[in-house]
Amino acid sequence: MTLQFRPYQSDAIEAIDAELEQVDSTLLVASVGAGKTLMQAGFIQRVIGKFPEARFVCAVHTRELVSQNFNALIRIWPFAPAAINSAALGQRNTRAQILFCSIQSVYSKAQQIGWTDCLIVDEAHLISPKGTTMYRQFIDELRAINPNMRILGMSGTPYRMDTGELTEGDDALFKSVAYNVGVGQLIEEGYLTRPISKGTATTFDVSGVHMRGGDYIAGELERAVNKSHITDAAVNEIIRLGHDRKSWIAFCAGVDHAREVRNAMRERGVSCEMVEGTMDAGTRKRTIEAYCRGEIRCLTNVNVLSIGFDYPAIDLVALMRPTKSPALYVQQVGRGLRLSPGKKDCLVLDFANVVRTLGPVDDVQVKRPGKGSGEAPIRICPDCECINHASARVCIDCGHEFPEPEIKVNAVADDVPILSKGEAESRVVASRTFRHHPGKGDKPDSVKITYMSGFTAINEWAFPGHKGFAKTKSDRLWLAHQGKRPFPSSAMEWLERQGELAETVEIQVRPNGKYWDVVGHVVGERTAANDNTPPPANDNRSNWEWELDDEVPF
């Protein structure tokens, strides 16, 4: 059987083959939904077609991925000389030409497995640079048998928090990236659905939680996040914003937190279950199967479903675990990006400020390794004025107990684009204000326009005193809102003639990095026709505001 590969999949297979002729290790970077397992299978079949004796070992960290990768090969090559070595699956083959295995079952058995021409590691970002780990021990022993062994790593998130990109550093395991297909490309080509984001008024403040290994310490994080009032507020928002969506998944900060979110959902009439790592396999399997049949609307979990869980119908992802890990962030959002009949997009609700911290999912900001040079954050004891580190819970001098980190519910929602680039989307405008901005240096003053859409403030600038394109754009905006000619020639004149302008009832916005660009307007009736005077001091109109502001758009 010959599978029809997507164009980029065929290109990737050829690129990997060519790259491994030049270097002894390389990466296939492919986002969720790209079909890494099929590309792996196609690559193996291609090489064995040229070199019939070539031997492959394919290692992963979960039994689910062992089965998934094995079955992908059998689909395109039903009689492939392949077998499995995984204690969890009850199979212990060591001699198959193509061996799919869990690293836990084989890391100490390299001598039994023997000569290997190519080792393939799925989710390669999980390989630690430390030489004492299971993957490193396995690789070292296989290379002792065959010093010319090739290694192909596959990952949608080819970076680690403590070392940066997997190809960086003098001792990096991987020498190059053979092929890269990202989230943005797959969305544009129609292979993934588009994620959208809406502002959430509920966010977590974890400024006092300690860090370890580049991320928050799990126990402290859960204690900071797992508060009943914040859970209630977040669940209320999920229900309100996701009322028209069928399959929700919530990534939580710990088992207790996942349980509390589940209970809050149930109290509000939403069918919800929890899955976590200590559950027995049978119960977890039955719960997930019921969710996939549509019998359960929401699943809460603690990292269990971040990798390898593929249920295409997921159309709402709630990020409720603050993290500094780009890999965890991309994997979690990726659960909702697969295509499914009747699904037009996936709503991502970021209660944990992950998008603002790490950037849009198609343009994640990876922190490069290295030591910071700035001063550590501090907190000052209110009793003795001793300076403590920000993470201190008790003053090192007088023993004063600092309060637990606060959980904040914002007055204004944190609405950050989940994609750095994308199609325009419509937002209903509840109110509109504008403010005067003094120009810097010799630049003319400008006007900052703020549209409130729900809890989200979206800004646009007008430059009536400028020249060229900026002035033209300002005049078009004035004319679109039924303002009279001649056009305002300064920011102050714009403010004075505000009464000429019609209401903005809706705007179209397009993501631009972490912010929104306003690209279109729907205009209503005039607010105060022919009124060329500024509003009086006691004017309470909500649509426009006369105000000075120090923020400058340049």
VEXDREN-2710 file (C-alpha; in Angstrom, 1 decimal):
% VEXDREN-2710
k/r/px/py/pz
1/MET/0.0/0.0/0.0
2/THR/1.3/3.5/-0.9
3/LEU/0.0/6.4/1.0
4/GLN/-0.5/9.8/-0.7
5/PHE/1.6/12.2/1.3
6/ARG/0.9/15.9/1.5
7/PRO/3.4/18.0/-0.5
8/TYR/5.3/19.2/2.6
9/GLN/5.5/15.6/3.9
10/SER/7.1/14.3/0.8
11/ASP/9.6/17.3/0.9
12/ALA/10.4/16.5/4.5
13/ILE/11.1/12.9/3.9
14/GLU/13.5/13.8/1.0
15/ALA/15.1/16.5/3.2
16/ILE/15.8/14.2/6.1
17/ASP/17.3/11.5/3.9
18/ALA/19.6/14.0/2.3
19/GLU/20.6/15.7/5.6
20/LEU/21.5/12.4/7.2
21/GLU/24.0/11.7/4.4
22/GLN/25.9/14.8/5.6
23/VAL/25.5/14.8/9.4
24/ASP/25.1/12.1/12.0
25/SER/22.0/13.8/13.7
26/THR/19.3/16.1/12.6
27/LEU/15.8/17.3/13.5
28/LEU/12.4/17.2/11.9
29/VAL/10.5/20.1/13.3
30/ALA/6.8/19.6/12.7
31/SER/3.9/21.1/14.7
32/VAL/0.9/19.2/15.9
33/GLY/-1.2/17.9/13.0
34/ALA/1.7/17.9/10.6
35/GLY/1.8/14.1/10.6
36/LYS/5.2/13.4/12.2
37/THR/4.4/9.7/12.5
38/LEU/3.6/9.4/8.8
39/MET/6.7/11.2/7.8
40/GLN/8.7/8.9/10.1
41/ALA/7.1/5.9/8.4
42/GLY/7.7/7.3/5.0
43/PHE/11.4/8.0/5.7
44/ILE/11.9/4.4/7.1
45/GLN/10.3/2.9/4.0
46/ARG/12.3/5.1/1.7
47/VAL/15.7/4.1/3.3
48/ILE/14.9/0.4/3.5
49/GLY/13.9/0.6/-0.2
50/LYS/17.4/1.7/-1.0
51/PHE/19.3/-0.3/1.7
52/PRO/17.3/-3.4/2.5
53/GLU/19.4/-4.3/5.6
54/ALA/19.1/-1.0/7.3
55/ARG/17.9/-1.3/10.9
56/PHE/15.8/1.3/12.8
57/VAL/15.0/1.8/16.5
58/CYS/12.2/4.2/17.2
59/ALA/12.1/5.4/20.8
60/VAL/9.4/7.4/22.7
61/HIS/8.4/8.0/26.3
62/THR/4.8/6.7/26.4
63/ARG/3.1/3.5/25.4
64/GLU/0.5/5.5/23.5
65/LEU/3.2/6.9/21.2
66/VAL/4.7/3.5/20.7
67/SER/1.4/2.1/19.5
68/GLN/0.7/5.3/17.4
69/ASN/4.0/5.2/15.6
70/PHE/3.9/1.5/15.0
71/ASN/0.4/1.6/13.6
72/ALA/1.3/4.6/11.3
73/LEU/4.0/2.4/9.7
74/ILE/1.7/-0.6/9.3
75/ARG/-0.9/1.6/7.6
76/ILE/1.4/2.4/4.7
77/TRP/3.5/-0.9/4.9
78/PRO/1.2/-3.7/6.2
79/PHE/4.0/-6.4/6.1
80/ALA/6.8/-4.2/7.4
81/PRO/9.4/-6.1/9.5
82/ALA/8.4/-4.2/12.6
83/ALA/7.7/-5.1/16.3
84/ILE/7.3/-3.5/19.7
85/ASN/9.4/-3.5/22.9
86/SER/7.3/-2.0/25.7
87/ALA/6.6/-3.5/29.1
88/ALA/3.4/-1.5/29.4
89/LEU/2.1/-3.1/26.2
90/GLY/3.3/-6.6/27.1
91/GLN/5.7/-6.9/24.2
92/ARG/9.5/-7.4/24.5
93/ASN/10.9/-7.9/21.0
94/THR/14.6/-6.9/20.6
95/ARG/15.6/-8.2/17.2
96/ALA/13.1/-6.7/14.7
97/GLN/14.5/-4.8/11.8
98/ILE/12.2/-1.9/12.8
99/LEU/11.8/-1.7/16.5
100/PHE/9.3/0.6/18.2
101/CYS/10.0/0.9/21.9
102/SER/9.4/2.9/25.1
103/ILE/12.7/4.3/26.4
104/GLN/11.9/3.1/29.9
105/SER/11.9/-0.5/28.6
106/VAL/15.1/-0.4/26.6
107/TYR/17.5/2.2/28.0
108/SER/19.5/-0.4/29.8
109/LYS/19.3/-3.1/27.1
110/ALA/21.3/-1.7/24.2
111/GLN/23.5/-4.8/24.1
112/GLN/20.4/-7.0/23.5
113/ILE/19.1/-4.7/20.8
114/GLY/22.4/-4.6/19.1
115/TRP/23.5/-2.9/15.8
116/THR/21.3/0.1/14.9
117/ASP/21.8/2.1/11.7
118/CYS/19.3/4.9/12.7
119/LEU/17.7/5.8/16.0
120/ILE/14.6/7.9/15.7
121/VAL/13.3/9.8/18.8
122/ASP/9.8/11.3/18.8
123/GLU/9.3/14.3/21.1
124/ALA/13.1/14.8/21.0
125/HIS/12.9/17.9/23.3
126/LEU/12.5/15.5/26.2
127/ILE/16.1/14.3/25.7
128/SER/18.1/15.8/28.6
129/PRO/21.7/17.0/27.9
130/LYS/22.8/15.3/31.0
131/GLY/24.8/12.1/30.4
132/THR/23.1/10.0/33.1
133/THR/19.6/10.1/31.8
134/MET/17.9/7.1/30.1
135/TYR/18.0/8.6/26.6
136/ARG/21.7/9.6/26.9
137/GLN/22.7/6.2/28.3
138/PHE/20.8/4.4/25.5
139/ILE/22.4/6.6/22.8
140/ASP/25.9/6.3/24.1
141/GLU/25.7/2.5/24.3
142/LEU/24.2/2.2/20.8
143/ARG/26.9/4.4/19.4
144/ALA/29.5/2.2/21.1
145/ILE/28.2/-0.6/19.0
146/ASN/27.9/1.5/15.8
147/PRO/29.9/4.8/15.9
148/ASN/28.3/5.8/12.6
149/MET/24.7/5.5/13.8
150/ARG/22.4/8.3/12.6
151/ILE/19.9/10.0/14.9
152/LEU/16.7/11.6/13.8
153/GLY/14.8/13.7/16.4
154/MET/11.2/14.7/15.8
155/SER/9.5/17.5/17.7
156/GLY/7.0/20.3/17.3
157/THR/8.8/22.2/20.0
158/PRO/12.6/21.8/19.4
159/TYR/13.8/23.7/22.5
160/ARG/14.4/23.2/26.2
161/MET/13.9/25.9/28.9
162/ASP/17.4/25.3/30.4
163/THR/19.4/25.1/27.1
164/GLY/17.4/26.8/24.4
165/GLU/17.2/25.4/20.9
166/LEU/18.1/21.7/20.6
167/THR/20.8/22.6/18.0
168/GLU/22.5/25.2/20.2
169/GLY/25.6/24.7/22.3
170/ASP/28.9/23.0/21.8
171/ASP/27.6/19.7/23.2
172/ALA/24.2/19.8/21.3
173/LEU/23.0/16.3/20.3
174/PHE/21.5/17.5/17.1
175/LYS/23.6/19.2/14.4
176/SER/20.9/20.7/12.2
177/VAL/17.2/21.0/11.3
178/ALA/16.5/19.1/8.2
179/TYR/12.9/20.4/7.7
180/ASN/10.5/22.7/9.5
181/VAL/6.8/23.0/9.1
182/GLY/5.1/25.2/11.7
183/VAL/1.6/26.0/13.0
184/GLY/1.2/29.1/10.9
185/GLN/2.0/27.3/7.6
186/LEU/-0.4/24.4/8.4
187/ILE/-3.2/26.8/9.2
188/GLU/-2.7/28.8/6.0
189/GLU/-2.6/25.6/3.9
190/GLY/-5.8/24.4/5.6
191/TYR/-4.4/21.4/7.5
192/LEU/-5.1/22.9/11.0
193/THR/-8.0/25.0/12.3
194/ARG/-7.4/28.6/13.4
195/PRO/-7.1/29.3/17.1
196/ILE/-8.9/32.5/18.4
197/SER/-8.6/34.1/21.7
198/LYS/-11.0/36.2/23.9
199/GLY/-10.0/38.3/26.8
200/THR/-10.5/36.8/30.3
201/ALA/-11.0/39.0/33.3
202/THR/-9.6/36.3/35.5
203/THR/-5.8/36.0/35.7
204/PHE/-3.3/34.5/38.2
205/ASP/-0.6/36.5/40.0
206/VAL/2.2/34.1/40.8
207/SER/5.0/36.6/41.4
208/GLY/6.0/35.0/44.7
209/VAL/6.2/31.4/43.4
210/HIS/9.7/29.9/43.3
211/MET/11.3/28.7/40.0
212/ARG/13.2/25.5/39.4
213/GLY/14.6/24.3/36.1
214/GLY/13.2/27.3/34.4
215/ASP/9.5/26.8/35.4
216/TYR/7.4/27.2/38.5
217/ILE/7.7/24.7/41.3
218/ALA/4.6/22.6/40.9
219/GLY/3.5/22.4/44.6
220/GLU/3.9/26.2/45.2
221/LEU/2.2/27.0/41.9
222/GLU/-0.8/24.9/42.8
223/ARG/-1.2/26.5/46.2
224/ALA/-1.1/29.9/44.7
225/VAL/-3.6/29.1/41.9
226/ASN/-6.0/26.8/43.6
227/LYS/-8.3/29.3/45.3
228/SER/-12.1/28.8/45.3
229/HIS/-13.0/32.3/44.4
230/ILE/-10.6/32.4/41.4
231/THR/-11.7/28.9/40.3
232/ASP/-15.4/30.0/40.4
233/ALA/-14.6/33.2/38.4
234/ALA/-12.6/31.3/35.8
235/VAL/-15.2/28.6/35.4
236/ASN/-18.0/31.2/35.0
237/GLU/-16.0/32.7/32.2
238/ILE/-15.4/29.4/30.4
239/ILE/-19.1/28.7/30.5
240/ARG/-20.1/32.1/29.3
241/LEU/-17.5/32.3/26.5
242/GLY/-17.8/28.6/25.5
243/HIS/-21.6/28.3/25.6
244/ASP/-21.7/27.4/21.9
245/ARG/-18.7/25.0/22.0
246/LYS/-19.0/21.2/22.5
247/SER/-15.7/19.8/23.7
248/TRP/-13.7/21.7/26.3
249/ILE/-10.3/20.8/27.8
250/ALA/-8.7/22.5/30.8
251/PHE/-5.0/22.3/31.7
252/CYS/-4.7/22.8/35.5
253/ALA/-1.9/23.4/37.9
254/GLY/-2.2/20.2/40.0
255/VAL/-4.5/17.3/40.9
256/ASP/-6.3/19.3/43.6
257/HIS/-6.8/22.2/41.2
258/ALA/-8.1/19.9/38.5
259/ARG/-10.5/18.4/40.9
260/GLU/-11.8/21.8/42.1
261/VAL/-12.3/23.0/38.5
262/ARG/-14.2/19.8/37.7
263/ASN/-16.4/20.2/40.8
264/ALA/-17.1/23.9/39.9
265/MET/-18.1/22.8/36.4
266/ARG/-20.5/20.1/37.8
267/GLU/-22.1/22.6/40.2
268/ARG/-23.0/24.7/37.2
269/GLY/-24.5/21.8/35.3
270/VAL/-21.6/21.0/33.0
271/SER/-20.7/17.4/32.5
272/CYS/-17.0/17.2/33.5
273/GLU/-14.4/14.6/34.5
274/MET/-10.8/14.7/35.6
275/VAL/-7.8/12.6/34.4
276/GLU/-4.5/12.6/36.1
277/GLY/-1.3/10.5/36.2
278/THR/-2.1/8.4/39.3
279/MET/-5.4/7.1/37.9
280/ASP/-5.5/3.4/37.0
281/ALA/-5.2/2.9/33.3
282/GLY/-8.6/1.3/32.9
283/THR/-10.5/4.2/34.5
284/ARG/-8.5/6.8/32.5
285/LYS/-9.1/5.0/29.3
286/ARG/-12.9/4.7/29.9
287/THR/-13.1/8.4/30.9
288/ILE/-11.3/9.6/27.7
289/GLU/-13.4/7.3/25.6
290/ALA/-16.6/8.7/27.0
291/TYR/-15.3/12.2/26.4
292/CYS/-14.5/11.3/22.8
293/ARG/-18.0/9.9/22.3
294/GLY/-19.4/13.3/23.4
295/GLU/-20.8/12.1/26.7
296/ILE/-18.6/14.5/28.7
297/ARG/-18.3/18.1/27.7
298/CYS/-15.2/19.1/29.7
299/LEU/-12.0/17.3/30.8
300/THR/-9.7/18.7/33.4
301/ASN/-6.2/17.3/33.6
302/VAL/-2.7/17.8/34.8
303/ASN/-0.3/17.4/31.9
304/VAL/-1.7/14.0/31.1
305/LEU/-3.3/15.2/27.8
306/SER/-0.6/17.7/26.7
307/ILE/1.2/15.3/24.4
308/GLY/-0.1/12.5/22.3
309/PHE/-3.8/13.1/22.9
310/ASP/-5.5/13.6/19.6
311/TYR/-9.3/14.3/19.7
312/PRO/-10.0/16.6/16.7
313/ALA/-13.3/17.8/18.0
314/ILE/-11.8/19.9/20.8
315/ASP/-12.9/23.4/20.2
316/LEU/-12.1/25.1/23.6
317/VAL/-8.8/25.0/25.4
318/ALA/-8.5/26.7/28.8
319/LEU/-5.0/27.4/29.9
320/MET/-5.2/27.4/33.8
321/ARG/-1.6/26.4/34.5
322/PRO/0.9/29.3/34.5
323/THR/4.2/28.2/32.8
324/LYS/7.4/29.5/31.3
325/SER/7.7/26.4/29.1
326/PRO/7.2/27.1/25.4
327/ALA/6.9/23.4/24.7
328/LEU/4.1/22.9/27.2
329/TYR/2.3/25.9/26.0
330/VAL/2.5/24.9/22.3
331/GLN/1.5/21.3/23.1
332/GLN/-1.5/22.4/25.1
333/VAL/-2.9/24.8/22.5
334/GLY/-2.2/22.2/19.8
335/ARG/-4.8/19.8/21.3
336/GLY/-7.4/22.1/19.9
337/LEU/-6.0/22.7/16.4
338/ARG/-6.9/19.6/14.5
339/LEU/-9.6/19.7/11.9
340/SER/-13.0/18.2/12.6
341/PRO/-16.4/18.2/10.8
342/GLY/-18.4/21.3/11.8
343/LYS/-15.5/22.9/13.7
344/LYS/-14.6/26.3/12.3
345/ASP/-11.9/27.3/14.9
346/CYS/-10.7/26.7/18.5
347/LEU/-11.2/29.2/21.3
348/VAL/-8.2/29.5/23.6
349/LEU/-8.9/31.1/27.0
350/ASP/-5.6/32.2/28.7
351/PHE/-6.2/32.5/32.4
352/ALA/-2.5/32.0/33.1
353/ASN/-1.0/34.8/31.0
354/VAL/0.9/32.3/29.0
355/VAL/0.3/34.0/25.6
356/ARG/1.5/37.3/27.0
357/THR/4.5/35.7/28.5
358/LEU/5.6/33.5/25.6
359/GLY/4.1/35.1/22.5
360/PRO/1.6/34.0/19.9
361/VAL/1.6/30.2/19.4
362/ASP/3.1/30.5/15.9
363/ASP/5.9/32.8/17.0
364/VAL/6.9/31.5/20.5
365/GLN/9.7/33.5/22.2
366/VAL/12.3/30.9/23.3
367/LYS/14.6/32.2/26.1
368/ARG/18.2/31.6/25.2
369/PRO/20.4/30.0/27.8
370/GLY/22.6/32.3/29.9
371/LYS/22.7/34.1/33.2
372/GLY/20.8/37.3/33.7
373/SER/22.7/40.4/34.8
374/GLY/19.8/42.3/36.5
375/GLU/19.1/42.5/40.2
376/ALA/16.8/39.9/41.7
377/PRO/13.3/41.1/42.5
378/ILE/12.8/42.0/46.2
379/ARG/10.1/42.5/48.8
380/ILE/10.6/44.7/51.8
381/CYS/9.4/43.6/55.2
382/PRO/6.8/46.1/56.5
383/ASP/7.9/45.5/60.1
384/CYS/11.7/45.8/60.1
385/GLU/12.3/47.1/56.5
386/CYS/14.7/44.2/55.8
387/ILE/15.2/43.5/52.1
388/ASN/14.1/39.9/51.1
389/HIS/14.0/38.0/47.8
390/ALA/10.6/38.3/46.2
391/SER/10.0/34.6/46.7
392/ALA/10.5/34.8/50.5
393/ARG/7.6/33.7/52.6
394/VAL/9.1/34.7/56.0
395/CYS/11.4/37.7/56.6
396/ILE/15.0/36.6/57.1
397/ASP/15.4/39.2/59.9
398/CYS/12.3/39.5/62.0
399/GLY/10.3/36.4/61.0
400/HIS/7.3/38.4/59.6
401/GLU/5.1/36.2/57.4
402/PHE/4.5/37.6/54.0
403/PRO/1.0/37.0/52.5
404/GLU/0.5/34.3/49.9
405/PRO/0.7/35.5/46.3
406/GLU/-2.6/37.2/45.4
407/ILE/-4.8/35.9/42.7
408/LYS/-6.1/38.9/40.7
409/VAL/-9.3/39.4/38.8
410/ASN/-8.6/42.2/36.4
411/ALA/-11.0/45.1/35.7
412/VAL/-9.8/44.9/32.1
413/ALA/-9.3/41.5/30.5
414/ASP/-6.0/40.3/29.2
415/ASP/-6.7/39.8/25.5
416/VAL/-3.6/38.8/23.5
417/PRO/-3.6/37.4/20.0
418/ILE/-3.0/33.7/20.0
419/LEU/-1.6/33.9/16.4
420/SER/1.0/36.5/15.4
421/LYS/-0.6/36.8/11.9
422/GLY/-4.1/35.8/10.8
423/GLU/-7.4/36.8/9.3
424/ALA/-9.4/39.7/10.6
425/GLU/-12.1/39.1/13.1
426/SER/-15.0/41.3/14.2
427/ARG/-15.4/42.8/17.7
428/VAL/-18.5/44.7/18.9
429/VAL/-17.7/48.1/20.3
430/ALA/-19.3/48.9/23.7
431/SER/-17.6/52.4/24.0
432/ARG/-15.1/54.6/22.3
433/THR/-12.7/57.2/23.8
434/PHE/-9.8/59.2/22.4
435/ARG/-7.0/61.0/24.1
436/HIS/-4.5/63.7/23.1
437/HIS/-0.8/62.7/22.7
438/PRO/2.0/65.3/22.6
439/GLY/4.4/64.5/19.9
440/LYS/8.0/63.6/20.7
441/GLY/10.7/66.1/19.5
442/ASP/9.5/67.8/16.3
443/LYS/6.7/65.3/15.6
444/PRO/3.1/66.6/15.6
445/ASP/0.6/65.6/18.2
446/SER/-1.6/62.6/17.6
447/VAL/-4.9/61.1/18.9
448/LYS/-5.1/57.7/20.5
449/ILE/-8.5/56.1/20.0
450/THR/-9.5/53.3/22.4
451/TYR/-12.4/50.9/21.6
452/MET/-13.8/48.8/24.4
453/SER/-15.0/45.4/23.3
454/GLY/-16.3/43.4/26.3
455/PHE/-13.4/43.6/28.7
456/THR/-10.8/44.3/26.0
457/ALA/-9.3/47.7/25.2
458/ILE/-8.1/47.9/21.5
459/ASN/-6.2/51.0/20.4
460/GLU/-5.9/52.8/17.1
461/TRP/-4.0/56.1/16.4
462/ALA/-5.0/59.1/14.2
463/PHE/-2.4/61.6/12.9
464/PRO/-4.3/64.7/11.6
465/GLY/-1.3/66.9/11.9
466/HIS/1.1/64.6/10.1
467/LYS/1.9/64.4/6.4
468/GLY/1.9/61.6/3.8
469/PHE/0.3/58.2/4.5
470/ALA/-0.3/58.9/8.2
471/LYS/-2.4/62.0/7.3
472/THR/-4.2/60.2/4.5
473/LYS/-5.1/57.3/6.9
474/SER/-6.4/59.8/9.5
475/ASP/-8.5/61.6/6.9
476/ARG/-10.0/58.3/5.7
477/LEU/-10.9/57.4/9.3
478/TRP/-12.5/60.8/9.8
479/LEU/-14.5/60.5/6.6
480/ALA/-15.6/56.9/7.3
481/HIS/-17.2/58.2/10.5
482/GLN/-19.1/60.9/8.6
483/GLY/-17.0/63.8/9.7
484/LYS/-17.2/67.0/7.7
485/ARG/-14.7/68.6/5.4
486/PRO/-12.2/70.2/5.6
487/PHE/-10.4/67.5/7.6
488/PRO/-8.9/68.3/11.0
489/SER/-5.4/69.6/10.6
490/SER/-4.3/68.9/14.2
491/ALA/-5.0/66.7/17.1
492/MET/-6.6/69.5/19.0
493/GLU/-8.9/70.3/16.1
494/TRP/-9.9/66.7/15.9
495/LEU/-10.9/66.8/19.6
496/GLU/-12.8/70.1/19.2
497/ARG/-14.8/68.7/16.2
498/GLN/-15.5/65.3/17.8
499/GLY/-19.3/65.8/17.7
500/GLU/-19.3/65.4/13.9
501/LEU/-18.4/61.8/14.2
502/ALA/-20.8/58.8/14.0
503/GLU/-20.6/55.9/16.4
504/THR/-18.2/53.0/15.8
505/VAL/-20.4/50.0/16.5
506/GLU/-18.0/47.3/15.3
507/ILE/-14.3/47.0/14.4
508/GLN/-12.4/44.4/12.5
509/VAL/-9.0/43.5/14.1
510/ARG/-6.1/41.5/12.9
511/PRO/-3.3/40.1/15.2
512/ASN/0.1/41.8/15.0
513/GLY/2.5/40.0/17.3
514/LYS/1.1/40.4/20.8
515/TYR/-1.3/43.2/19.8
516/TRP/-4.3/44.0/17.6
517/ASP/-4.4/46.2/14.5
518/VAL/-7.7/47.8/13.7
519/VAL/-8.3/47.2/9.9
520/GLY/-12.0/48.1/9.5
521/HIS/-15.0/49.8/11.1
522/VAL/-18.7/49.5/11.0
523/VAL/-20.3/52.9/11.6
524/GLY/-23.6/53.8/13.2
525/GLU/-25.5/57.0/13.5
526/ARG/-23.9/60.4/14.3
527/THR/-23.3/61.1/18.0
528/ALA/-24.1/64.8/17.8
529/ALA/-24.5/66.1/14.3
530/ASN/-23.1/69.5/13.5
531/ASP/-21.7/69.9/17.0
532/ASN/-18.3/71.5/16.5
533/THR/-17.6/72.4/20.1
534/PRO/-15.7/70.3/22.7
535/PRO/-17.8/68.6/25.3
536/PRO/-18.5/70.5/28.4
537/ALA/-16.8/69.5/31.7
538/ASN/-19.9/67.8/33.0
539/ASP/-20.6/65.9/29.8
540/ASN/-21.2/62.3/30.7
541/ARG/-21.3/60.8/27.2
542/SER/-19.7/57.4/27.2
543/ASN/-18.6/57.4/23.5
544/TRP/-15.9/60.0/23.5
545/GLU/-13.6/61.3/26.2
546/TRP/-11.6/64.6/26.3
547/GLU/-8.4/63.8/28.1
548/LEU/-4.6/64.4/28.0
549/ASP/-2.4/61.3/28.2
550/ASP/1.4/61.0/28.3
551/GLU/1.6/57.8/26.3
552/VAL/3.1/58.4/22.8
553/PRO/2.6/55.9/20.0
554/PHE/6.2/56.3/18.7
END
